[in-house]
């Protein structure tokens, strides 16, 4: 039996690991991965743009903490299929439907982490900045936000990984990235496609998390404790 025939045979026998599948479907896998990553990126960025002002509003008006945090938590508990069905009349079968749902899911993580980060800023740092003539806006952007970055980045990392997993549900409207391949393969239980799409989804989540961790370390050099040679 030739090497090519042996490789092709894994498609016939429906093996989990099939090099011929990866070779012949490389473009399809690449396009699905790019769509998955694109939807995730847009969803997290919009979620951050919505969560940041919400967190500032809650901090300025503590009475709103209960309603805002309660609403974001409630949204997170709604099953994804139900949420997408509720949004369907407004957005139709489009990427906007999936992105909107993912943004709503990300809010509970992002808002809480932004609030936690801002609350962890030492009072001494605020007082010192005020003593130097910092106004509210300058205090926020030049003192509080940099010092709250570790908690903020932790929230972004959690929201990103969660969004990558939830994006697969977008396959119900054909906008699920790698989830589309998994859904297409399930009726015939095409093992190679299920495994390849699943592994790529996991690798995408790991890569995104490592990238954000690297960005966090780059933006917060003061959090790295350097030990002098000899333990000094």
C-alpha positions, 0 to 999 in steps of 0.5 A: 500500500502506498504512503498516500493511500495509507494516509487517505485510509484514515479518512475512510476508517474515520480515525481521530488522528488523520494527517490527510484531513489536516492537509486537505482542510488546512485552509478551512481550519485556518479560516475558522480559527481566524473567524473564531479569534476575530469574534473573540477579539471584537467581543472582548474589546466592546465588553471592556468599552462597556464595562469600564464606564459601568464600573466607574459609574458604580464606584461614583454611585455605590447605590447602583452597585447592587442593580448593576452587578445583579444585572450582569450576573443575571445575564451570565446565568442565562443559557447561551441558546436562550440568550441568542434566541432573545437577541435574534429579532434584533440582530437576525442571523449575523455576527452582531448577534453572536458578538452582542451575546458574548459582550453581555456574558463578559460584563460580569467578569470585567465589571467586577475585576475593574471595581476590584482593581480600583478598590485595591489602589492604596489610599496613600497613593491617592492622597499623595496624588491629590496633594500634588494637585492631581484632579479626578481625571488625571488621578484615574488615568495616571495613578489608579488605572496603572495600579489596578492593571493586575486585577484588570488584566486578570479580568480580561484574561478570564473574559477572553478564555471564556469568550473563546469557549462560548464563541463555539455556540455561535455555530447555531447561526453559522458564526461560531468559528471552530464551532461551525466545524464541530457542529458540521462533523457531529451528525456523521461523527467525523472524528478527525474534524471534531478533534482538530477543531476542539484542539485548535479551540484549546490552543487558541485559548492558551495562546490568547491567555499567554499573550495577555499574560505577557502584555500584563507583565510588560505593562506592570514591571513593578509586580515582578520581584527580582532576587539579587544573586546569592538571595540578597 
